Amino acid sequence: MNHEPRTTNPELFSVNRQPLTILLYLLGSIVLSSYLTLSFKVLERFRISNFQSIVFNYLTCVLTGSMVNGYFPIRPDILDERWLPWAGLMGFAFIFLFNIIGFTAQKLGVSTASVANKLSLVIPVLFSVYLYNEKLGWMQVLGILAALVAVVLTSWPAESKRQRTIAHKSNWLFAVPLVLFVGSGLLDTMIKYVEQGFLNEANKNDYLITAFGVAAVIGLMLLVLQLITGKERFDPRSIVAGILIGIPNYFSIWCLVRVLKDYGTRSASIIPINNMGIVLFSALMAWLLFREHLSRVNIAGIILSILAIALIAYG
């Protein structure tokens, strides 16, 4: 038996550490992304305004990103950037979809919100066929069909929820996950398009922080209008909630970017793995923390969503 425990070969240690580092960043992305969806259940429990918390969340994202990167990227010279209109559109999409995620998590459950959000990778795949002439294999087509069915199954209410919904004549509620599914997919498609056509390593952070800034400005304008008209009453707790959501929100993206950068040529498999992890971890934590009921139909939808992601990614 060879006894050489004192070796200090730096290359050996760097090789051994890299998979662990990648795994930690990936786990960070999964846990923090799940935390964002789960946080809306906490807001509901303490009766804190979703909208106000989301607005302060994006202000926190801007400040956190600026501190992490060591400079404030929103400057007058960005008016000449070709990506600026896209950052504006992305900022609008951010605040709209985050409100939809919160609404879905509170009314239909964390699992439904996670599945509808993460299965939206179907839409960028379809647009890639149209925009970039990519080919779809039969497994990917099957995965897309499975994804659509999975969204319906996870959105299907348990018996008690269904009775309440019928009683209140709120059948339109179950169209909300579809809005989230389509909206998140279009956002991901736009991000891919802008990344390929306008961004590089030097301006990616400027673009992202600017989009966060646009979301914050739009949110503040709407919040001020609602406060003036009396539709909202300011809740100081929403500032704390926004900070507690905003910091994890920024670092969930930061962790994912680090994984994609470190994983190199095999980064294409990271997004599906990340999405599968978020769906499973969110469902588990919603059950453990909030005793969120899942019917057999819902569980079948979660399982089908994992299968759909795998088929789309590896087909």
Sequence and secondary structure as in RCSB ss.txt:
>XXXX:A:sequence
MNHEPRTTNPELFSVNRQPLTILLYLLGSIVLSSYLTLSFKVLERFRISNFQSIVFNYLTCVLTGSMVNGYFPIR
PDILDERWLPWAGLMGFAFIFLFNIIGFTAQKLGVSTASVANKLSLVIPVLFSVYLYNEKLGWMQVLGILAALVA
VVLTSWPAESKRQRTIAHKSNWLFAVPLVLFVGSGLLDTMIKYVEQGFLNEANKNDYLITAFGVAAVIGLMLLVL
QLITGKERFDPRSIVAGILIGIPNYFSIWCLVRVLKDYGTRSASIIPINNMGIVLFSALMAWLLFREHLSRVNIA
GIILSILAIALIAYG
>XXXX:A:secstr
    TT   HHHHHHHHHHHHHHHHHHHHHHHHHHHHHHHHHHHHTT  HHHHHHHHHHHHHHHHHHHHTS    
GGGGG TTHHHHHHHHHHHHHHHHHHHHHHHHT HHHHHHHHHGGGHHHHHHHHHHH     HHHHHHHHHHHHH
HHHHHS  HHHHHHHHHTT GGGGGHHHHHHHHHHHHHHHHHHHHHHT  TTTHHHHHHHHHHHHHHHHHHHHHH
HHHHTS    THHHHHHHHHHHHHHHHHHHHHHHHHHTGGGGGGHHHHHHHHHHHHHHHHHHHHH     HHHHH
HHHHHHHHHHHHHH 
